[in-house]
Every structure is written in structure tokens, then in C-alpha cells.
């Protein structure tokens, strides 16, 4: 179990992020069209997984906007914004914000949060995901991980982007 904080109070996660150099664990998430999506859908592309508790919070919205801007023009990379928000809410958020350089995916009916070690086990956010970033190469090998130590803080965008090479 990893330890992070939420508003300064200790929080525990369901495990640890996959290690750098390891193969990414399998995942199955739900698209805005309510279709099951796996990493195979992005075969041959580098991937930034921007894992957030909910797009309905200021920091999550900011990280999504930031990756949306920084990913523009990177044809070899896809940014996946993953939360437990329903796909309808993710779609509404992205359309309202003009976000079109990221793909929002929902973990609402999947074991993703637990399998990837980011499920919050306590705090008022219990059951949601901790804030994290994982960068994968085109073969789904883990290049970079960051479990943001304080859930209310933004991730290290430059570190994630630098891992892409």
C-alpha cells in the first residue's frame, strides 16, 4: 500500500503503481460511447495515463486541461484521462472545456483502480482513485510513474512529458 495525503490527512491506496520497466497491467475501461476499451485500442502509440479522482474538481480539471494543451501535435502519443466519473459526465466536461487532445475513460465498472494500486481505501474519497500519472511506451512498457503525494496537488507534467523522449 502506498501512502498519500488528502488535504494533509494520511490516505492509503490499494497497492503500488506498476514499476518502471515493467509491462503495464491489463485494463478495461469505459469510453464515452459506453464501450469497453483496453490498451490494445492504442496499439503503437505512447500513452500518458492521467489518473484523477474526479473531473468535477479543480485540480483534476486543471491537469486534464494542461495535458490537453501539452499533448497537442504529438501524433505518436495519446493522453488517457482516467477517473470513476460516469462517461456522460466526462463527455460533458470535455465538450464544455473544448478538450479534444485527450481521451476520457471511466473506471466506474472496472477493477482498474485496485489493479493499478490507486484505489483510495480511506478518507472521504474512499473508492475513488488517487492522483497519479503513468507513461507507457508504444509496447505498453512503463516508462514513468508518479503517485502525487498530496491529492490536491497537480502532477509533474514536465516529468511525464520528458519520459516520452
URCOR-V179920 format. One record per residue. N is the residue number from 1. RES is the residue in one small letter. SS is DSSP state (h for helix, s for strand, l for the rest). PSI is psi in radians with two decimals (999 if undefined). Layout:
n->N res->RES ss->SS psi->PSI
n->N res->RES ss->SS psi->PSI
This chain:
n->1 res->x ss->l psi->2.32
n->2 res->x ss->l psi->2.73
n->3 res->x ss->s psi->2.29
n->4 res->x ss->s psi->-3.09
n->5 res->x ss->s psi->2.70
n->6 res->x ss->s psi->1.91
n->7 res->x ss->l psi->0.68
n->8 res->x ss->l psi->-0.18
n->9 res->x ss->s psi->2.42
n->10 res->x ss->s psi->2.49
n->11 res->x ss->s psi->2.54
n->12 res->x ss->s psi->2.57
n->13 res->x ss->s psi->2.97
n->14 res->x ss->l psi->-0.14
n->15 res->x ss->l psi->-2.54
n->16 res->x ss->l psi->2.66
n->17 res->x ss->l psi->2.70
n->18 res->x ss->l psi->2.58
n->19 res->x ss->l psi->2.62
n->20 res->x ss->l psi->2.32
n->21 res->x ss->l psi->-0.26
n->22 res->x ss->l psi->2.88
n->23 res->x ss->s psi->2.45
n->24 res->x ss->l psi->2.41
n->25 res->x ss->l psi->2.73
n->26 res->x ss->l psi->2.69
n->27 res->x ss->l psi->2.67
n->28 res->x ss->l psi->2.06
n->29 res->x ss->s psi->3.03
n->30 res->x ss->s psi->2.23
n->31 res->x ss->l psi->3.02
n->32 res->x ss->l psi->-0.40
n->33 res->x ss->l psi->0.18
n->34 res->x ss->l psi->0.49
n->35 res->x ss->l psi->2.55
n->36 res->x ss->s psi->2.36
n->37 res->x ss->s psi->2.36
n->38 res->x ss->l psi->3.07
n->39 res->x ss->h psi->-0.40
n->40 res->x ss->h psi->-0.45
n->41 res->x ss->h psi->-0.32
n->42 res->x ss->h psi->0.52
n->43 res->x ss->l psi->2.33
n->44 res->x ss->l psi->0.00
n->45 res->x ss->l psi->2.58
n->46 res->x ss->s psi->2.66
n->47 res->x ss->s psi->2.35
n->48 res->x ss->s psi->2.07
n->49 res->x ss->s psi->1.90
n->50 res->x ss->s psi->1.72
n->51 res->x ss->s psi->2.15
n->52 res->x ss->l psi->2.68
n->53 res->x ss->l psi->-0.83
n->54 res->x ss->l psi->2.36
n->55 res->x ss->l psi->-0.16
n->56 res->x ss->l psi->0.41
n->57 res->x ss->l psi->2.71
n->58 res->x ss->h psi->-0.81
n->59 res->x ss->h psi->-0.69
n->60 res->x ss->h psi->-0.74
n->61 res->x ss->h psi->-0.74
n->62 res->x ss->h psi->-0.77
n->63 res->x ss->h psi->-0.62
n->64 res->x ss->h psi->-0.79
n->65 res->x ss->h psi->-0.74
n->66 res->x ss->h psi->-0.83
n->67 res->x ss->h psi->-0.59
n->68 res->x ss->h psi->-0.78
n->69 res->x ss->h psi->-0.78
n->70 res->x ss->h psi->-0.37
n->71 res->x ss->h psi->-0.25
n->72 res->x ss->l psi->2.30
n->73 res->x ss->l psi->0.00
n->74 res->x ss->l psi->1.54
n->75 res->x ss->l psi->-0.36
n->76 res->x ss->l psi->0.04
n->77 res->x ss->s psi->2.49
n->78 res->x ss->s psi->2.42
n->79 res->x ss->s psi->2.14
n->80 res->x ss->s psi->2.05
n->81 res->x ss->s psi->2.05
n->82 res->x ss->s psi->2.19
n->83 res->x ss->s psi->3.06
n->84 res->x ss->l psi->0.13
n->85 res->x ss->l psi->2.61
n->86 res->x ss->l psi->2.60
n->87 res->x ss->h psi->-0.56
n->88 res->x ss->h psi->-0.75
n->89 res->x ss->h psi->-0.69
n->90 res->x ss->h psi->-0.77
n->91 res->x ss->h psi->-0.82
n->92 res->x ss->h psi->-0.76
n->93 res->x ss->h psi->-0.90
n->94 res->x ss->h psi->-0.70
n->95 res->x ss->h psi->-0.76
n->96 res->x ss->h psi->-0.57
n->97 res->x ss->h psi->-0.09
n->98 res->x ss->l psi->0.57
n->99 res->x ss->l psi->2.01
n->100 res->x ss->l psi->0.11
n->101 res->x ss->l psi->0.18
n->102 res->x ss->s psi->2.82
n->103 res->x ss->s psi->2.12
n->104 res->x ss->s psi->2.36
n->105 res->x ss->s psi->2.45
n->106 res->x ss->s psi->2.41
n->107 res->x ss->l psi->0.37
n->108 res->x ss->l psi->-0.43
n->109 res->x ss->l psi->0.70
n->110 res->x ss->l psi->2.89
n->111 res->x ss->l psi->0.24
n->112 res->x ss->h psi->-0.92
n->113 res->x ss->h psi->-0.78
n->114 res->x ss->h psi->-0.81
n->115 res->x ss->h psi->-0.58
n->116 res->x ss->l psi->0.05
n->117 res->x ss->l psi->0.33
n->118 res->x ss->l psi->0.07
n->119 res->x ss->s psi->2.24
n->120 res->x ss->s psi->2.24
n->121 res->x ss->l psi->-0.19
n->122 res->x ss->l psi->-2.92
n->123 res->x ss->l psi->2.97
n->124 res->x ss->l psi->-0.26
n->125 res->x ss->l psi->0.22
n->126 res->x ss->l psi->2.30
n->127 res->x ss->l psi->-0.37
n->128 res->x ss->l psi->-3.11
n->129 res->x ss->s psi->2.60
n->130 res->x ss->l psi->2.90
n->131 res->x ss->l psi->2.20
n->132 res->x ss->s psi->2.80
n->133 res->x ss->s psi->2.31
n->134 res->x ss->s psi->2.30
n->135 res->x ss->s psi->2.27
n->136 res->x ss->s psi->2.57
n->137 res->x ss->l psi->-3.08
n->138 res->x ss->l psi->-0.31
n->139 res->x ss->l psi->0.19
n->140 res->x ss->l psi->0.50
n->141 res->x ss->s psi->2.40
n->142 res->x ss->s psi->2.13
n->143 res->x ss->s psi->-0.47
n->144 res->x ss->s psi->2.48
n->145 res->x ss->s psi->2.57
n->146 res->x ss->s psi->2.05
n->147 res->x ss->s psi->1.89
n->148 res->x ss->l psi->2.17
n->149 res->x ss->l psi->-0.52
n->150 res->x ss->s psi->2.05
n->151 res->x ss->l psi->-0.49
n->152 res->x ss->l psi->0.09
n->153 res->x ss->l psi->2.71
n->154 res->x ss->l psi->2.71
n->155 res->x ss->l psi->3.04
n->156 res->x ss->l psi->1.57
n->157 res->x ss->h psi->-0.80
n->158 res->x ss->h psi->-0.66
n->159 res->x ss->h psi->-0.75
n->160 res->x ss->h psi->-0.80
n->161 res->x ss->h psi->-0.61
n->162 res->x ss->h psi->-0.55
n->163 res->x ss->h psi->-0.37
n->164 res->x ss->l psi->-0.36
n->165 res->x ss->l psi->999
